[in-house]
Amino acid sequence: MTTRPPLPPFSREDALQKVRLAEDGWNTRNPEKVSLAYTPETRWRNRSTFLTGRAEVQAFLKEKWSKEREYRLIKELWAFTDNRIAVRFAYEWQDMEGRWFRAYGNENWEFDENGLMRERHASINDLPINEADRLFHWPQGRRPDDHPSLSDLGL
């Protein structure tokens, strides 16, 4: 069985690392790579979409990132316990017509003993923004370590 350290039960440092690893993965916009962080039978609720299994997750992410151009995400630890982590996040993206949005959300994660996420519950709201109001300007990919956090940005 594949493991994805850090493994539960989580310390604060483990939870912080798990959140950053998830952010880094999603910022690759690679559905196959991202899906490997989840159990083969993972269960998701993403807004009003319900998914089961890695294949559905991959298809969902492929479709998502084909529509959400210039995607950049920041996640921040909110709370954690033995095998659960709660995060808040924001991401900016541009639609096919060139309009900009900032999505705000919360996720609740539950992990198995191998550190794979077996459940993900995400609540997300999109806010239209002007291009001049964008805050996430790093080159596509991993957020630089010195880039401000959500809290630092007042989000």
HELIX and SHEET records of a PDB file:
HELIX    1   1 ARG A   12  THR A   28  1                                  17    
HELIX    2   2 PRO A   31  SER A   35  1                                   5    
HELIX    3   3 ARG A   54  LYS A   67  1                                  14    
HELIX    4   4 GLU A  131  ASP A  133  5                                   3    
HELIX    5   5 LEU A  150  LEU A  153  1                                   4    
SHEET    1   A 6 THR A  49  THR A  52  0                                        
SHEET    2   A 6 TYR A  38  ASN A  46 -1                                        
SHEET    3   A 6 MET A 117  ILE A 129  1                                        
SHEET    4   A 6 TRP A 100  PHE A 111 -1                                        
SHEET    5   A 6 ARG A  84  GLN A  94 -1                                        
SHEET    6   A 6 ARG A  69  PHE A  80 -1                                        
END                                                                             
